[in-house]
Amino acid sequence: MFARDTTPVAGQFDNAKGVAWASVAVALFALIFVSGKWSGGVASAAQIIWLRYVGGFVCVVAWAVLRRVRLNSLSTSQLPVHAIRATAGGGGGMAAIYAATNMPVADATAIGLLDGFFTVLLGVFLLKEGFTLRQWGAALVCLAGAMIVVAGDGAGFRLAPETAGAAVVALGGAVLIAVESILIKTLARSERAIVVLLYVNLFGMLLFAGPALWQWQSVPAGLIGAFVLLGPVAIVAQICNIQAFRLSDAALIGPVRYTWIVFGALFGWALFAEVPTTATCLGGVLILFGGAGLAASGRGFTRRRV
């Protein structure tokens, strides 16, 4: 499943397009992951994720019908990869929604940004990708920034009791999103976009039906409709990710995700009147600085592509 990638580095124009696609995906997913807090916390994270997958599955099926896609063209020989990817992506999304609902959005976002660092680790140890000392240094700067945010006021590495659990969940979600990134990297090179989207939403809908029903809360019909409509939004974001991973190297696309802190802080301020703390701002600056360092060294990645 995890073979060394020898695809040549994409050209500068392709990299620019890849960054643009990835930036749009980051903005859309950031909006999705604050949906729990936006709804006032009346729905569980599992409930929101399941309704999103239902909306996404209906959207993909409608797309296939309108385009008259043949059923045999939707077959795949990588069902286990699709299933694991759906589990990791859905679990990571559920963790992100829970964290953003139960702690400041900017802080949850900063911790979630560690998915980029974990993606580097998985790339090195699973995909056998090369990584220079300069690139390790930039990745560690990102890690330091996230830890400053976790420390809260920067006085020490202790979380407030009321947000400690949410921070741990956010960290676990970052690991799952990193796993999903590695699997998307594999699938984007071998499957059509509609096939990738069909199976992730199908498996996500089936896998998270149980947790959603277990944690089901009474929600107004209007909100249920809004959560279902997150599905098409996620489809657009997933298409952007697939396009980005096909066009550009992992070293270039990975750091783009660190703009999540910008979108997270923006949504937190605009929607919930959350003013970022000094620690959040300082940590965010370090995260962006480390991400910029990784992007600047991206041309060194000549043996893999996301």
Order of alpha helices (4+ residues) and beta strands (2+ residues): alpha-alpha-alpha-alpha-alpha-alpha-alpha-alpha-alpha-alpha-alpha-alpha-alpha-alpha
